Amino acid sequence: MPKFNLSWLYLIIATMLILLWLSSEGGTASKVVTYDEFQQYIRNGYVSKVVGFDDNTVEAYIKQDYINTVFKEDAERAKRNPIISTEAPSRESLGEFIQKEKDEMHYDGSISYEKRQNTLGTLLWQLWPLALTVLFFIWIFRRMGGGAGGTGGIFSVGKSKAQLFEKDNSVKVTFKDVAGLSEAKQEVQEIVEFLKEPQKYTELGGKIPKGALLVGPPGTGKTLLAKAVAGEADVPFFSLAGSDFVEMFVGVGASRVRDLFRQAKEKAPCIVFIDEIDAVGRARAKAAAMGGNDERENTLNQLLTEMDGFGSNSGVIILAATNRVDVLDQALLRAGRFDRQIHVDLPDLNERKAIFGVHLRPIKMDKNVDVDLLARQTPGFSGADIANVCNEAALIAARHKKKVVEKQDFLDAVDRIVGGLEKKTKITTEEERRSIAIHEAGHATISWLLEYANPLIKVTIVPRGRALGAAWYLPEERQITTKEQMLDEMCATLGGRAAEEMFIGRISSGAMNDLERVTKQAFAMITYMGMSDKLPNLCYYNPNQEYAFNKPYSEKTAELIDEEVKRMINEQYERAKNILREHQEGHNQLAQQLIEKEVIFAEDVEHIFGKRPWASRSEEIMSANEISKEYKEAAEKEKEPPTEGKDKEEDKQ
C-alpha cells in the first residue's frame, strides 16, 4: 500500500468544497430559454431587469412574483437570484425590442449593456498571489524539515537522533570479531549476560552497573566493542554520538537528552551507547568569568539528571566511549552514573597476533607469511593501524598484479605506514647524500653501542615521506621506563647531529625532528617525572590545564628548569660525540656502506661492530635481528633476476 500523505487530505477537502459550492442552494440557478420565450416574458411583465453583453447573450432577472411560473420545480433554488439567459440576434435588435415594449407599457424595468467577463480567469488572477505565497511557505518548511529538524522537520528539532537497533538488526559484529581486549570484553559481556539472565545476579543481591565508560587511545577498538554489544545483546540498542546533542538552537541539547531517555525507558531493558561523550561531557566552568558555554552545560546537567537523578531509571544501561577522560566532568564519572571505567589500551604482542588473525581472514595470503613476525614488527600499533597494514598490503599486491599477498607486501605496508611513501625519484646531490648517510650512521652506531637504546632493524637514506633518511628500530614493550633508559634513547637520538658536527664540520637542518623530540623528553623528565638533580621528586603536571592561565611554579623555578633541560641535553650530546670519537672507523664504514647500498640491515652493522653484548636485552635483540634478516632476504629476493617458467608479464614486473 502507498504511504499516506497529508497532502491527499488537503486535496480531498478542496474537491469537496468546490463540488459543494457548485451544487449549493445559494448558487445561481440560471435557466436557458429561447429568444422567443424571452420576448414573451417581457410582454407578460415577468422581467425586472435586462442585461445585454457584447457577445449578444442576454440575462434577464425575473420578478419574485413570477418565479414559480418561470422556473416551476426549480423555483426554490432560484428564489435568491432568479436569472434566465438567452442569445439575441444583435444588440440593436434587443434595444429596439425593449424600447418598443416600453412604449406599449409592457416593460417597466431597466436595460444595461456590459462586457462579458471570464469569471474563472478573474478568480485565478485574484488568487494567484495567495497561491504563490502558500507554495513558498510550503517549500520553506520542507527545506527546514530536511535540515536542522531531521526527518521530523523543524518542529521535531528537539527529538533524539539516536539510531535504534532491535534484535533482528543489521549489526553483524560479535565478540568473535573483537580480538584481544579480553578484560574489556569480559566487562561488557557481563552487562549483556545480565540483561539476558538478570536472576543470576539479582538472587545474590547484586545490581548491574548503571553505566560503563570505555577509555583508551584512538583506534584501540572502543566503538568496535560497542558494535559487538549491539550484535550480541537481545535487547534494544540505541547508538548516537556526543555531538548529536549539540545544535544551533538554545535548549535543544537538553530536550534531546530527555527524549532519548524517554524512548529508552519505553524500550527498557535496553542499552544506550554514546560515542565521543567528551563532546557534551566536558567539565563545567568553575567560575563565571571563565565564560562557559551555557547551552553545553545545560545539556550536561540534563544528562547527569537522567543518568542518576531523583526519578527512577531502571533497566537503562549507558555505554560511552572517549579518548579524553581527563576533560570529563567529575560528576559524570562518579559511581551511580558510570560505575565502571573500562580501559582499552594498545594491544600487546599476543593481542596483536589475534588482531592480525581477524583482519587476515578475507585476505588471500602466501603460505610463507609469518603472523608472529608481523606482530613483533608492529609494537605500539593499535587495532586500527593493524587493519590498515593488512589492507595496505593487499593494495600493494594488487598494484603489482600478484595472485596472493606475500611477505614482502606486508613489510612494504609496515614501512609505508611507519616511514611514509618511498621517494626514489627525489633529487639529492652527492654532498646531501653523504650528509644524510653520516647522520643516519650516527644514529645506528650509538643505538648499537648503548645498552638501553632500541635494537636496530635497518637504516636507509632513501627519502620517505618528509624525512630524507630513516632508521627502523624495535622498541621494547615495557610498562615503566627508568631514567637510564630515557637518557640512552636521548643520546641515540642526538647521534645524528653529533656525527654531522664531528665528521662534516658543520650542522644542518636535518636534525630538527631529533631536537624537537629530545627537548620534549627532557622537559617531561624534569617537570613531570622529577628526574632532575636540582629539582628532584617534583611534578608540575596539572590535569586541569584547560582553564589554567598561570604556571604552577615561579619564574625562578622556570629559569632553573630551563638550565636543567640544557644541562641534560648537552650532557647526552657530549656523550654521543665521545662514543662516535671512540668508534670513528666503524662509523665511517657504516656511512660508506649506506652511500653505496642505500639500505643496510642489522647484520651489516653486526659485521662492523660485532654482536651487542647486553644479555639482559637478548630477547629484544634477537627479535630485531630476525626481523632485520627477513627484510634483507626480501630485499635480495627483489633484486634477483626472474626465473625461467614465469610468464612475460611477471618477468616484466
ZICORVEN-V832358 format. One record per pair of residues at least 24 apart in sequence whose ideal C-beta (glycine too) atoms are under 8 Angstrom apart, sorted by the first residue. I is the first residue (numbers start at 0). GAP is how many residues later the second one is. D is the distance in whole Angstrom. If there is no record, write none. Layout:
i->I gap->GAP d->D
i->I gap->GAP d->D
This chain:
i->24 gap->51 d->8
i->24 gap->52 d->6
i->24 gap->55 d->8
i->25 gap->54 d->6
i->26 gap->50 d->8
i->27 gap->53 d->5
i->27 gap->55 d->6
i->28 gap->42 d->7
i->28 gap->45 d->6
i->28 gap->48 d->4
i->28 gap->49 d->4
i->28 gap->52 d->7
i->28 gap->53 d->7
i->28 gap->54 d->7
i->29 gap->29 d->8
i->29 gap->53 d->5
i->29 gap->54 d->7
i->29 gap->55 d->5
i->30 gap->39 d->7
i->30 gap->40 d->6
i->30 gap->43 d->7
i->30 gap->47 d->7
i->30 gap->52 d->7
i->30 gap->53 d->5
i->30 gap->54 d->7
i->31 gap->52 d->7
i->31 gap->53 d->5
i->31 gap->54 d->7
i->32 gap->51 d->5
i->32 gap->52 d->7
i->32 gap->53 d->5
i->33 gap->52 d->6
i->34 gap->51 d->5
i->34 gap->52 d->7
i->34 gap->53 d->6
i->34 gap->54 d->7
i->36 gap->49 d->7
i->37 gap->46 d->7
i->37 gap->48 d->4
i->38 gap->58 d->7
i->40 gap->29 d->7
i->40 gap->43 d->7
i->41 gap->55 d->7
i->41 gap->56 d->7
i->41 gap->59 d->5
i->41 gap->64 d->7
i->41 gap->65 d->5
i->42 gap->58 d->6
i->42 gap->63 d->5
i->42 gap->64 d->8
i->43 gap->62 d->8
i->44 gap->61 d->6
i->44 gap->62 d->7
i->44 gap->63 d->8
i->45 gap->24 d->6
i->46 gap->60 d->7
i->46 gap->62 d->6
i->47 gap->61 d->5
i->48 gap->60 d->5
i->48 gap->61 d->5
i->48 gap->62 d->8
i->48 gap->63 d->8
i->49 gap->44 d->8
i->49 gap->48 d->6
i->49 gap->59 d->7
i->49 gap->60 d->7
i->49 gap->61 d->4
i->49 gap->62 d->8
i->50 gap->60 d->8
i->50 gap->61 d->5
i->50 gap->62 d->8
i->50 gap->63 d->6
i->51 gap->36 d->7
i->51 gap->39 d->6
i->51 gap->42 d->5
i->51 gap->43 d->8
i->51 gap->59 d->7
i->51 gap->60 d->7
i->51 gap->61 d->5
i->51 gap->62 d->7
i->52 gap->60 d->8
i->52 gap->61 d->6
i->52 gap->62 d->7
i->52 gap->63 d->4
i->53 gap->37 d->8
i->53 gap->59 d->8
i->53 gap->60 d->8
i->53 gap->61 d->5
i->53 gap->62 d->6
i->54 gap->61 d->5
i->55 gap->31 d->6
i->55 gap->32 d->5
i->55 gap->33 d->7
i->55 gap->34 d->6
i->55 gap->35 d->7
i->56 gap->28 d->6
i->56 gap->29 d->7
i->56 gap->30 d->5
i->56 gap->31 d->8
i->56 gap->59 d->7
i->57 gap->27 d->7
i->57 gap->28 d->5
i->57 gap->29 d->7
i->57 gap->30 d->5
i->57 gap->36 d->6
i->58 gap->24 d->5
i->58 gap->25 d->7
i->58 gap->26 d->5
i->59 gap->24 d->5
i->59 gap->25 d->8
i->59 gap->26 d->8
i->60 gap->48 d->8
i->147 gap->99 d->7
i->147 gap->100 d->7
i->147 gap->101 d->7
i->156 gap->90 d->7
i->156 gap->92 d->6
i->156 gap->95 d->6
i->157 gap->93 d->7
i->157 gap->94 d->5
i->157 gap->97 d->3
i->157 gap->98 d->6
i->157 gap->101 d->7
i->158 gap->96 d->8
i->158 gap->97 d->7
i->158 gap->100 d->5
i->159 gap->80 d->7
i->159 gap->84 d->8
i->159 gap->96 d->5
i->159 gap->97 d->8
i->159 gap->99 d->4
i->159 gap->100 d->4
i->159 gap->103 d->6
i->160 gap->79 d->6
i->160 gap->83 d->4
i->160 gap->95 d->7
i->161 gap->76 d->4
i->161 gap->77 d->7
i->161 gap->78 d->4
i->161 gap->82 d->7
i->161 gap->98 d->5
i->161 gap->101 d->7
i->161 gap->110 d->7
i->162 gap->75 d->7
i->162 gap->76 d->5
i->162 gap->77 d->7
i->163 gap->72 d->6
i->163 gap->73 d->7
i->163 gap->74 d->6
i->163 gap->99 d->8
i->163 gap->103 d->8
i->164 gap->65 d->5
i->164 gap->71 d->7
i->164 gap->72 d->4
i->164 gap->73 d->8
i->164 gap->74 d->7
i->165 gap->70 d->6
i->166 gap->67 d->6
i->166 gap->68 d->8
i->166 gap->69 d->8
i->168 gap->61 d->7
i->168 gap->68 d->8
i->170 gap->56 d->6
i->170 gap->59 d->5
i->170 gap->60 d->4
i->170 gap->66 d->8
i->171 gap->59 d->6
i->172 gap->51 d->7
i->172 gap->54 d->4
i->172 gap->55 d->5
i->172 gap->57 d->7
i->172 gap->58 d->5
i->173 gap->54 d->6
i->173 gap->57 d->5
i->173 gap->58 d->6
i->174 gap->53 d->5
i->174 gap->57 d->6
i->176 gap->47 d->7
i->176 gap->51 d->7
i->176 gap->181 d->6
i->177 gap->43 d->6
i->177 gap->46 d->6
i->177 gap->47 d->6
i->177 gap->50 d->5
i->177 gap->180 d->8
i->178 gap->172 d->7
i->178 gap->175 d->4
i->178 gap->176 d->4
i->178 gap->178 d->6
i->178 gap->179 d->4
i->178 gap->204 d->8
i->179 gap->41 d->8
i->179 gap->167 d->5
i->179 gap->170 d->8
i->179 gap->171 d->3
i->179 gap->172 d->8
i->179 gap->174 d->5
i->179 gap->175 d->6
i->179 gap->203 d->7
i->180 gap->39 d->8
i->180 gap->40 d->6
i->180 gap->44 d->7
i->180 gap->163 d->6
i->180 gap->166 d->8
i->180 gap->170 d->7
i->182 gap->159 d->8
i->183 gap->30 d->7
i->183 gap->41 d->6
i->183 gap->158 d->5
i->183 gap->159 d->7
i->183 gap->160 d->5
i->184 gap->40 d->7
i->184 gap->43 d->8
i->186 gap->25 d->7
i->186 gap->153 d->6
i->186 gap->155 d->5
i->187 gap->24 d->7
i->187 gap->37 d->6
i->187 gap->40 d->8
i->187 gap->41 d->5
i->187 gap->131 d->7
i->187 gap->154 d->7
i->188 gap->43 d->8
i->190 gap->38 d->7
i->190 gap->80 d->7
i->190 gap->126 d->6
i->190 gap->128 d->8
i->191 gap->37 d->6
i->191 gap->40 d->5
i->191 gap->41 d->5
i->194 gap->38 d->6
i->194 gap->39 d->7
i->194 gap->40 d->5
i->194 gap->74 d->5
i->194 gap->76 d->7
i->194 gap->122 d->7
i->195 gap->37 d->8
i->195 gap->38 d->6
i->197 gap->71 d->8
i->207 gap->109 d->7
i->208 gap->108 d->7
i->208 gap->130 d->4
i->208 gap->131 d->5
i->209 gap->97 d->7
i->209 gap->98 d->6
i->209 gap->103 d->7
i->209 gap->107 d->7
i->209 gap->108 d->7
i->209 gap->126 d->6
i->209 gap->127 d->6
i->209 gap->128 d->8
i->209 gap->129 d->6
i->210 gap->96 d->6
i->210 gap->106 d->7
i->210 gap->107 d->4
i->210 gap->108 d->7
i->210 gap->109 d->7
i->210 gap->126 d->6
i->210 gap->127 d->4
i->210 gap->128 d->6
i->210 gap->129 d->8
i->211 gap->105 d->8
i->211 gap->106 d->8
i->211 gap->107 d->6
i->211 gap->108 d->8
i->211 gap->126 d->7
i->211 gap->127 d->7
i->211 gap->128 d->4
i->211 gap->129 d->8
i->211 gap->130 d->6
i->212 gap->64 d->8
i->212 gap->107 d->5
i->212 gap->108 d->8
i->212 gap->109 d->7
i->212 gap->112 d->7
i->212 gap->120 d->7
i->212 gap->125 d->4
i->212 gap->127 d->7
i->212 gap->128 d->5
i->212 gap->129 d->7
i->213 gap->105 d->7
i->213 gap->106 d->7
i->213 gap->107 d->4
i->213 gap->108 d->8
i->213 gap->128 d->5
i->213 gap->130 d->6
i->214 gap->106 d->8
i->214 gap->107 d->6
i->214 gap->108 d->7
i->214 gap->110 d->5
i->214 gap->126 d->6
i->214 gap->127 d->7
i->214 gap->128 d->5
i->214 gap->129 d->7
i->215 gap->107 d->6
i->215 gap->127 d->6
i->215 gap->128 d->3
i->215 gap->129 d->6
i->215 gap->130 d->8
i->216 gap->106 d->6
i->216 gap->128 d->7
i->216 gap->129 d->6
i->216 gap->165 d->6
i->217 gap->105 d->5
i->217 gap->164 d->7
i->217 gap->166 d->7
i->218 gap->163 d->4
i->218 gap->164 d->6
i->218 gap->165 d->3
i->218 gap->166 d->6
i->219 gap->124 d->5
i->219 gap->125 d->7
i->219 gap->126 d->6
i->219 gap->127 d->8
i->219 gap->162 d->5
i->219 gap->163 d->6
i->219 gap->164 d->8
i->220 gap->123 d->6
i->220 gap->161 d->8
i->220 gap->162 d->5
i->220 gap->163 d->8
i->221 gap->53 d->8
i->221 gap->99 d->4
i->221 gap->101 d->8
i->221 gap->122 d->5
i->222 gap->52 d->6
i->222 gap->98 d->6
i->223 gap->159 d->7
i->224 gap->119 d->7
i->225 gap->47 d->5
i->225 gap->49 d->7
i->225 gap->93 d->6
i->225 gap->95 d->6
i->228 gap->42 d->6
i->228 gap->44 d->7
i->228 gap->90 d->7
i->229 gap->41 d->8
i->229 gap->43 d->7
i->232 gap->38 d->6
i->234 gap->32 d->8
i->234 gap->34 d->5
i->234 gap->35 d->5
i->234 gap->36 d->6
i->235 gap->31 d->4
i->235 gap->34 d->4
i->235 gap->35 d->8
i->236 gap->33 d->7
i->236 gap->34 d->5
i->236 gap->36 d->7
i->237 gap->25 d->7
i->237 gap->26 d->6
i->237 gap->29 d->8
i->237 gap->32 d->7
i->237 gap->33 d->7
i->237 gap->34 d->4
i->237 gap->35 d->7
i->238 gap->34 d->5
i->238 gap->36 d->7
i->239 gap->33 d->8
i->239 gap->34 d->6
i->239 gap->35 d->7
i->240 gap->33 d->7
i->240 gap->34 d->5
i->240 gap->35 d->5
i->240 gap->38 d->7
i->241 gap->32 d->6
i->241 gap->33 d->7
i->241 gap->34 d->5
i->241 gap->35 d->5
i->241 gap->36 d->7
i->241 gap->37 d->3
i->241 gap->38 d->4
i->241 gap->39 d->7
i->242 gap->33 d->7
i->242 gap->36 d->5
i->242 gap->37 d->8
i->244 gap->34 d->8
i->244 gap->35 d->5
i->244 gap->54 d->5
i->244 gap->58 d->8
i->245 gap->33 d->7
i->245 gap->34 d->7
i->245 gap->50 d->7
i->245 gap->53 d->8
i->249 gap->45 d->6
i->250 gap->44 d->8
i->250 gap->47 d->7
i->252 gap->27 d->7
i->252 gap->42 d->6
i->252 gap->43 d->7
i->252 gap->45 d->7
i->252 gap->46 d->3
i->252 gap->49 d->7
i->253 gap->44 d->5
i->253 gap->45 d->5
i->253 gap->47 d->7
i->253 gap->48 d->4
i->255 gap->43 d->8
i->256 gap->42 d->6
i->256 gap->45 d->4
i->256 gap->46 d->5
i->256 gap->49 d->6
i->257 gap->44 d->6
i->257 gap->48 d->7
i->259 gap->46 d->8
i->260 gap->45 d->4
i->260 gap->52 d->7
i->260 gap->55 d->7
i->263 gap->52 d->5
i->264 gap->48 d->7
i->264 gap->50 d->7
i->264 gap->51 d->6
i->267 gap->46 d->7
i->267 gap->47 d->3
i->267 gap->48 d->6
i->268 gap->46 d->4
i->268 gap->47 d->7
i->268 gap->48 d->8
i->269 gap->45 d->7
i->269 gap->46 d->6
i->269 gap->47 d->8
i->270 gap->45 d->8
i->270 gap->46 d->5
i->270 gap->47 d->8
i->270 gap->48 d->6
i->271 gap->44 d->6
i->271 gap->45 d->7
i->271 gap->46 d->5
i->271 gap->47 d->7
i->272 gap->45 d->8
i->272 gap->46 d->4
i->272 gap->47 d->7
i->272 gap->48 d->8
i->273 gap->44 d->7
i->273 gap->45 d->7
i->273 gap->46 d->5
i->273 gap->47 d->8
i->274 gap->45 d->8
i->274 gap->46 d->5
i->275 gap->45 d->7
i->275 gap->46 d->6
i->276 gap->43 d->4
i->276 gap->44 d->7
i->276 gap->45 d->5
i->276 gap->51 d->7
i->276 gap->55 d->8
i->277 gap->44 d->5
i->277 gap->45 d->8
i->277 gap->46 d->5
i->277 gap->47 d->8
i->277 gap->49 d->6
i->277 gap->50 d->6
i->280 gap->39 d->8
i->280 gap->41 d->8
i->280 gap->47 d->5
i->280 gap->48 d->6
i->280 gap->51 d->5
i->281 gap->45 d->5
i->281 gap->46 d->7
i->281 gap->47 d->7
i->282 gap->44 d->6
i->282 gap->45 d->7
i->282 gap->46 d->5
i->282 gap->47 d->7
i->282 gap->261 d->7
i->282 gap->263 d->7
i->283 gap->45 d->6
i->284 gap->262 d->7
i->285 gap->261 d->7
i->289 gap->257 d->5
i->299 gap->29 d->6
i->299 gap->32 d->7
i->302 gap->29 d->7
i->303 gap->25 d->8
i->303 gap->27 d->6
i->303 gap->28 d->6
i->303 gap->33 d->7
i->306 gap->25 d->8
i->306 gap->29 d->8
i->306 gap->30 d->5
i->307 gap->28 d->4
i->307 gap->29 d->5
i->325 gap->217 d->5
i->326 gap->219 d->6
i->345 gap->34 d->6
i->345 gap->35 d->8
i->345 gap->36 d->6
i->346 gap->34 d->8
i->346 gap->35 d->7
i->346 gap->36 d->6
i->346 gap->39 d->8
i->347 gap->129 d->6
i->348 gap->26 d->6
i->348 gap->27 d->7
i->348 gap->30 d->8
i->348 gap->128 d->7
i->349 gap->25 d->8
i->351 gap->26 d->6
i->351 gap->29 d->7
i->351 gap->34 d->6
i->354 gap->28 d->5
i->354 gap->31 d->5
i->354 gap->32 d->8
i->355 gap->30 d->6
i->355 gap->34 d->7
i->358 gap->27 d->6
i->358 gap->28 d->5
i->358 gap->31 d->4
i->358 gap->32 d->8
i->359 gap->30 d->6
i->362 gap->27 d->6
i->362 gap->30 d->7
i->362 gap->31 d->5
i->362 gap->42 d->6
i->363 gap->39 d->7
i->363 gap->40 d->5
i->363 gap->41 d->6
i->364 gap->39 d->6
i->364 gap->40 d->5
i->365 gap->38 d->5
i->365 gap->39 d->7
i->365 gap->40 d->4
i->365 gap->41 d->7
i->367 gap->38 d->7
i->367 gap->39 d->5
i->368 gap->36 d->7
i->368 gap->37 d->7
i->368 gap->38 d->5
i->368 gap->41 d->6
i->369 gap->37 d->7
i->369 gap->260 d->8
i->372 gap->34 d->8
i->372 gap->253 d->7
i->372 gap->254 d->6
i->372 gap->257 d->6
i->373 gap->36 d->6
i->373 gap->40 d->8
i->375 gap->98 d->7
i->375 gap->247 d->5
i->375 gap->250 d->8
i->375 gap->251 d->6
i->376 gap->34 d->8
i->376 gap->37 d->6
i->376 gap->97 d->8
i->376 gap->250 d->5
i->377 gap->36 d->6
i->378 gap->95 d->7
i->378 gap->96 d->5
i->378 gap->98 d->6
i->379 gap->95 d->7
i->384 gap->32 d->7
i->387 gap->29 d->6
i->388 gap->24 d->5
i->388 gap->25 d->6
i->388 gap->28 d->6
i->391 gap->24 d->6
i->391 gap->25 d->7
i->399 gap->253 d->6
i->400 gap->248 d->7
i->400 gap->252 d->6
i->406 gap->223 d->7
i->406 gap->227 d->6
i->407 gap->226 d->4
i->407 gap->229 d->7
i->407 gap->230 d->7
i->410 gap->219 d->7
i->410 gap->220 d->6
i->410 gap->223 d->6
i->414 gap->49 d->7
i->414 gap->57 d->8
i->417 gap->54 d->7
i->418 gap->45 d->4
i->418 gap->46 d->6
i->418 gap->48 d->7
i->418 gap->51 d->5
i->418 gap->53 d->8
i->419 gap->44 d->4
i->419 gap->45 d->2
i->419 gap->46 d->7
i->419 gap->47 d->7
i->420 gap->43 d->7
i->420 gap->44 d->6
i->421 gap->40 d->6
i->421 gap->41 d->8
i->421 gap->42 d->5
i->422 gap->39 d->7
i->422 gap->40 d->4
i->422 gap->41 d->7
i->422 gap->42 d->8
i->423 gap->38 d->6
i->425 gap->37 d->5
i->427 gap->35 d->7
i->427 gap->40 d->7
i->431 gap->36 d->7
i->432 gap->28 d->6
i->432 gap->162 d->6
i->433 gap->70 d->8
i->433 gap->157 d->8
i->433 gap->161 d->6
i->434 gap->65 d->7
i->434 gap->69 d->6
i->434 gap->73 d->6
i->434 gap->75 d->7
i->435 gap->25 d->5
i->435 gap->32 d->5
i->435 gap->33 d->5
i->435 gap->74 d->7
i->436 gap->24 d->5
i->436 gap->32 d->8
i->436 gap->154 d->5
i->436 gap->155 d->8
i->436 gap->157 d->4
i->436 gap->158 d->5
i->437 gap->61 d->5
i->437 gap->62 d->6
i->437 gap->65 d->5
i->437 gap->66 d->6
i->437 gap->149 d->8
i->437 gap->153 d->5
i->438 gap->30 d->7
i->438 gap->57 d->4
i->438 gap->58 d->8
i->438 gap->60 d->6
i->438 gap->61 d->6
i->438 gap->69 d->8
i->438 gap->71 d->6
i->438 gap->72 d->7
i->439 gap->29 d->4
i->439 gap->30 d->8
i->439 gap->31 d->6
i->439 gap->56 d->7
i->439 gap->154 d->6
i->440 gap->58 d->6
i->440 gap->146 d->5
i->440 gap->149 d->4
i->440 gap->150 d->4
i->440 gap->153 d->6
i->441 gap->53 d->4
i->441 gap->54 d->5
i->441 gap->55 d->8
i->441 gap->56 d->6
i->441 gap->57 d->3
i->441 gap->58 d->7
i->441 gap->134 d->7
i->441 gap->138 d->6
i->441 gap->145 d->7
i->442 gap->28 d->5
i->442 gap->49 d->6
i->442 gap->50 d->7
i->442 gap->52 d->5
i->442 gap->53 d->5
i->443 gap->27 d->6
i->443 gap->51 d->8
i->443 gap->146 d->6
i->443 gap->156 d->8
i->443 gap->161 d->6
i->444 gap->50 d->7
i->444 gap->54 d->8
i->444 gap->134 d->7
i->444 gap->135 d->6
i->444 gap->138 d->6
i->444 gap->141 d->7
i->444 gap->142 d->5
i->444 gap->145 d->6
i->444 gap->164 d->7
i->445 gap->45 d->6
i->445 gap->46 d->5
i->445 gap->49 d->4
i->445 gap->52 d->8
i->445 gap->130 d->6
i->445 gap->133 d->5
i->445 gap->134 d->7
i->446 gap->24 d->8
i->446 gap->26 d->7
i->446 gap->45 d->4
i->446 gap->48 d->7
i->447 gap->157 d->6
i->447 gap->161 d->5
i->447 gap->164 d->6
i->448 gap->130 d->6
i->448 gap->134 d->7
i->448 gap->160 d->7
i->449 gap->38 d->4
i->449 gap->41 d->6
i->449 gap->42 d->6
i->449 gap->129 d->8
i->450 gap->37 d->6
i->450 gap->163 d->5
i->450 gap->165 d->8
i->450 gap->166 d->7
i->451 gap->30 d->8
i->451 gap->32 d->6
i->451 gap->33 d->4
i->451 gap->36 d->4
i->451 gap->37 d->7
i->451 gap->165 d->8
i->452 gap->35 d->5
i->452 gap->36 d->6
i->452 gap->38 d->7
i->452 gap->39 d->4
i->453 gap->35 d->7
i->453 gap->38 d->7
i->454 gap->147 d->7
i->454 gap->157 d->7
i->454 gap->162 d->7
i->454 gap->165 d->5
i->454 gap->166 d->5
i->454 gap->168 d->8
i->454 gap->169 d->3
i->454 gap->170 d->8
i->455 gap->146 d->5
i->455 gap->149 d->6
i->455 gap->168 d->7
i->455 gap->172 d->7
i->456 gap->144 d->7
i->456 gap->145 d->6
i->456 gap->167 d->5
i->456 gap->170 d->5
i->456 gap->171 d->5
i->456 gap->174 d->7
i->457 gap->141 d->6
i->457 gap->142 d->7
i->457 gap->143 d->5
i->457 gap->144 d->7
i->457 gap->170 d->6
i->457 gap->173 d->5
i->457 gap->174 d->8
i->458 gap->135 d->6
i->458 gap->140 d->7
i->458 gap->141 d->5
i->458 gap->146 d->8
i->459 gap->134 d->8
i->459 gap->138 d->6
i->459 gap->139 d->4
i->459 gap->140 d->8
i->460 gap->133 d->5
i->460 gap->134 d->7
i->460 gap->137 d->6
i->460 gap->138 d->8
i->461 gap->136 d->5
i->461 gap->137 d->7
i->466 gap->46 d->8
i->467 gap->42 d->6
i->468 gap->41 d->8
i->471 gap->159 d->8
i->472 gap->151 d->7
i->473 gap->146 d->6
i->473 gap->149 d->6
i->473 gap->150 d->4
i->473 gap->153 d->6
i->475 gap->141 d->7
i->475 gap->144 d->5
i->482 gap->42 d->7
i->482 gap->48 d->5
i->485 gap->35 d->7
i->485 gap->39 d->6
i->485 gap->45 d->7
i->486 gap->81 d->8
i->486 gap->85 d->6
i->488 gap->32 d->8
i->489 gap->28 d->5
i->489 gap->31 d->6
i->489 gap->32 d->7
i->489 gap->78 d->8
i->489 gap->79 d->7
i->489 gap->82 d->5
i->490 gap->81 d->4
i->490 gap->84 d->5
i->490 gap->85 d->5
i->490 gap->88 d->8
i->491 gap->84 d->8
i->492 gap->24 d->6
i->492 gap->25 d->5
i->493 gap->24 d->6
i->493 gap->75 d->7
i->493 gap->78 d->6
i->493 gap->79 d->5
i->493 gap->82 d->5
i->494 gap->81 d->5
i->494 gap->84 d->8
i->494 gap->85 d->7
i->496 gap->76 d->7
i->497 gap->75 d->6
i->497 gap->78 d->4
i->497 gap->79 d->5
i->497 gap->82 d->6
i->498 gap->81 d->6
i->498 gap->88 d->7
i->500 gap->76 d->7
i->501 gap->75 d->6
i->501 gap->78 d->6
i->501 gap->79 d->7
i->501 gap->82 d->8
i->502 gap->77 d->8
i->502 gap->81 d->8
i->502 gap->84 d->7
i->502 gap->85 d->7
i->502 gap->88 d->8
i->517 gap->51 d->6
i->517 gap->54 d->7
i->518 gap->46 d->7
i->518 gap->50 d->7
i->521 gap->43 d->5
i->521 gap->46 d->5
i->521 gap->47 d->6
i->522 gap->38 d->7
i->522 gap->42 d->6
i->524 gap->43 d->7
i->525 gap->35 d->6
i->525 gap->38 d->5
i->525 gap->39 d->6
i->525 gap->42 d->7
i->526 gap->34 d->6
i->531 gap->29 d->8
i->531 gap->32 d->5
i->531 gap->36 d->8
i->532 gap->31 d->8
i->533 gap->26 d->6
i->533 gap->29 d->8
i->533 gap->30 d->6
i->534 gap->25 d->6
i->534 gap->26 d->7
i->534 gap->29 d->6
i->582 gap->26 d->7
i->598 gap->36 d->7
i->600 gap->27 d->4
i->600 gap->28 d->7
i->600 gap->30 d->6
i->600 gap->31 d->4
i->601 gap->26 d->4
i->601 gap->27 d->8
i->602 gap->25 d->6
i->602 gap->26 d->6
i->602 gap->29 d->6
